């Protein structure tokens, strides 16, 4: 039991006010932003550790999974991280930040669209000579991937009607 646990609720509230007063608005904002990143990283780690198997991906193969003992310890540590973030957020009266999930999706897939545009055959010349046949064989599947990435952005932004996209998906699957 810590000294903190022995305090009365009113004393704890006064201590929290005192701790919060130690930081200016900018300090509190920076602290909250970093702690949000820590909280999200712990959440992503938890998600990875609680999956029964690693996902089957074409270009990524995960190796060296944690042992059951490591997994258990890592999950305990993520729980402690989240508790510590909660304590700091409470002690310093940090504001809860909102993360617009659809905007996050749009941002990520817009960046992917830019990256995909940069690997088109005519741009690959920046890395050395390109076989003239590459344009004809690589560009069409890249174009399809670009269309899919932009469709995700369109659905997330509401610019594309979900039912129309669903129909298009079903049609391409047949």
PyMOL commands that set and color helices and strands:
alter all, ss='L'
color gray80, all
select helices_A, chain A and resi 3-6+9-21+25-50+68-91+101-117+121-127+134-157+162-173
alter helices_A, ss='H'
color red, helices_A
deselect
rebuild
show_as cartoon
